């Protein structure tokens, strides 16, 4: 995979946000948000060439969606997805992130942690989550790695559901279109609920003269790998092991997932994404 000149990064640290900049630029290329009593999420993510924002926050068709984030459904029957905005407020839990610690930066790489407690509708703790993130800025693309850990405060059953896990919402517009492809050759809604090593989505973006997109890679060590994927009609994508069936955690037990998000300009290039997946999984 070709590599452009590596930029240098710096981070502006706040208790409820981390803003990552390329040195010499006045606007951040990525912002981690962790507002009190709200779901942590990443938005915006700016295209690697600086032209256009590739994430969307609170779209009208799904106002509970926030760029790049994690969520689950049917956790002991409680939802951690639609934030009470999907008509089931009495059945939805809440997110309670801790203040963010300072990010660590070395040249073109930044890393940070997000910790949050998930509570039931009565305010009782159900689980603790930790998101360990790292961003490597390779100039012509970013590699954004996530290690996501869930620790049960009580016995938990995660029910089968059509979607749940890591999710990205790009600024899809029907009149502009877009395209999804996966590692198995499926395209667009053909990729819905199909197992794949990775899924990529690209689309025209305001402020640029060509498309840009992201690919999410499922690590070979993850539960249900290759995982089934959610692909919705607005081209939101999510590796969703809950599609495969119910799973459980006993009190004190934990589970973890690893993903890489490759952010690129132009159309998706399956051969390059496959190369990144092999590197991510230690296959080369």
C-alpha angles and dihedrals in degrees: 000000000000118000128207124210108300114243126215120245136208130185133219105211125209131162091249102029144030118205116199118202138181108236111261094027126104099206124064120246092210137012126200111205124198107163118179113272092006137103112268112240144162117241138178110031110180120210113262092248090052095247112123141347114268099197133065128209123212099348114199092244093054109015092180093064119101118186106269115002146130130245142150140209133219098019098168083335093307124119125229095177118068098037094224091302096103097070098271105086092146090057098045126096128214138240124231114186123193119234110282119253121222117283121242116235131192115172105293097001131081126182132187143160132233120198124186141165120226114212133191121242090273091056097254117142115252105169145350121229132196124193115195109194135185128181120201113190109206095175099242092045144006128233110207112188125197131192106188120192128187121195119190119231089186135011106293136196116195106204128219110268140164092247143010140128129058111004136180127200115198123188096267118180119186093221091055097042127194141202140247123199132173140200091265096055097257117141134206114328090357085077093059111122091354121133115244142155091232142358126206130196127191133173143160110285128204111254098031136080096225139034128278132188155156137251122207115209123205113216116234091235094059123110112269093011120205081045127208113249137220113224112176131196092263089052097254110156133203134171097229118185088177088075087070094057148279122326134183144212123195120218109289095015123119140199132191142201131200125207138168122209114202112200115199145164122239126016124335113272107206095196092055092045090050089052090052090049091052091050092046092052095042094246094137 
